[in-house]
Amino acid sequence: MLRFARDSMMIAFLAALTFLSMGPTAARAEEIIFLQDGRIIRAEKTEVIGDQIRIEKPAETFELPRSAVLSIHTVPSPSVSPNVPPPADVYRDMTQQMNEKVRRELQEHPGKSGGR
């Protein structure tokens, strides 16, 4: 189960890197919200209000139950270094490798849901 949690965190990290490498649209987002059902929401601001999470986007503000949110990650402002390749180049094959690893583990352990 610990291995599953570690792999899930790696996937979340890679998803965040993917958003950072997408260009100006992702650069404006300040927070990325990962939902329990696998969806991802980019927001300018989030706020915890009791059992609700208020999500503010440029065109709308809405609330979700706190139980629907897996995690919220703050996206640092991008900084440019002239000699460092963009994350998309550095991590190009890593997402595919992680997807293949997760598929192999699911095939090796069918029916195992990671403790849910």
C-alpha positions as a printed Julia matrix, in Angstrom:
116×3 Matrix{Float64}:
   0.0    0.0     0.0
   2.91   2.36    0.74
   4.29   1.67   -2.71
   0.92   2.53   -4.27
   0.81   5.83   -2.33
   4.37   6.68   -3.42
   3.51   5.93   -7.06
   0.35   8.03   -6.77
   2.4   10.96   -5.47
   4.85  10.55   -8.37
   1.95  10.64  -10.83
   0.58  13.79   -9.16
   4.04  15.38   -9.35
   4.34  14.5   -13.04
   0.88  15.9   -13.72
   1.91  19.17  -12.1
   5.06  19.27  -14.24
   2.97  18.65  -17.33
   0.81  21.67  -16.49
   3.91  23.8   -15.95
   5.3   22.82  -19.34
   2.1   23.69  -21.24
   2.95  27.35  -21.63
   1.2   30.62  -20.76
  -2.16  29.07  -19.86
  -0.63  26.94  -17.11
   1.73  29.7   -15.99
  -1.23  31.8   -14.8
  -2.65  29.07  -12.57
  -1.59  29.4    -8.96
  -2.98  26.11   -7.66
  -3.77  22.67   -9.03
  -6.52  20.67   -7.33
  -6.48  16.87   -7.73
  -9.92  15.34   -7.18
 -10.69  11.86   -5.81
 -12.3   10.86   -9.14
  -9.11  11.64  -11.09
 -10.08  15.04  -12.48
  -7.73  18.01  -12.19
  -8.79  21.64  -11.73
  -6.54  24.67  -12.19
  -7.47  27.62  -10.01
  -6.24  31.08   -9.13
  -7.14  30.57   -5.48
  -8.61  27.95   -3.15
 -10.05  28.41    0.3
 -11.16  25.85    2.89
 -14.51  26.8     4.42
 -15.65  24.12    6.87
 -16.4   20.97    4.86
 -16.21  22.84    1.53
 -13.37  23.94   -0.73
 -14.03  27.24   -2.54
 -12.32  27.28   -5.93
 -11.81  30.6    -7.71
 -11.1   30.6   -11.43
 -10.98  33.63  -13.75
 -14.54  33.14  -15.02
 -16.21  31.41  -12.06
 -16.17  30.59   -8.37
 -17.65  27.36   -7.02
 -17.45  25.03   -4.04
 -16.82  21.31   -3.77
 -17.12  18.99   -0.78
 -13.78  18.66    0.99
 -14.09  14.86    0.71
 -14.0   15.16   -3.12
 -10.52  16.75   -3.06
  -7.46  14.5    -2.97
  -4.85  17.27   -2.76
  -4.11  20.91   -3.59
  -0.71  21.94   -4.9
   0.63  25.47   -5.18
   2.36  26.09   -8.5
   5.46  28.26   -8.15
   5.91  31.12  -10.58
   8.02  29.97  -13.5
  11.59  31.16  -13.56
  13.67  31.07  -16.7
  17.28  29.95  -16.77
  19.08  30.3   -20.1
  21.0   27.0   -19.87
  18.29  24.74  -18.46
  16.02  22.84  -20.86
  12.27  23.17  -20.29
  10.62  20.5   -18.08
   8.86  19.02  -21.11
  12.27  18.1   -22.56
  13.72  16.84  -19.28
  10.73  14.65  -18.36
   9.6   13.74  -21.89
   9.62   9.95  -21.43
   8.93   9.84  -17.69
   5.13  10.12  -17.97
   4.97   7.24  -20.43
   7.31   5.17  -18.23
   5.18   5.84  -15.14
   1.99   4.96  -17.05
   3.54   1.69  -18.2
   4.69   0.92  -14.65
   1.2    1.51  -13.24
  -0.33  -0.68  -15.99
   2.13  -3.5   -15.2
   1.35  -3.3   -11.49
  -2.39  -3.36  -12.17
  -1.96  -6.42  -14.37
   0.2   -8.16  -11.74
  -2.23  -7.39   -8.92
  -5.76  -7.31  -10.39
  -8.48  -6.3    -7.97
  -6.07  -4.56   -5.61
  -7.41  -1.03   -5.1
  -4.73   0.46   -2.88
  -6.71   0.24    0.36
  -9.9    2.05   -0.74
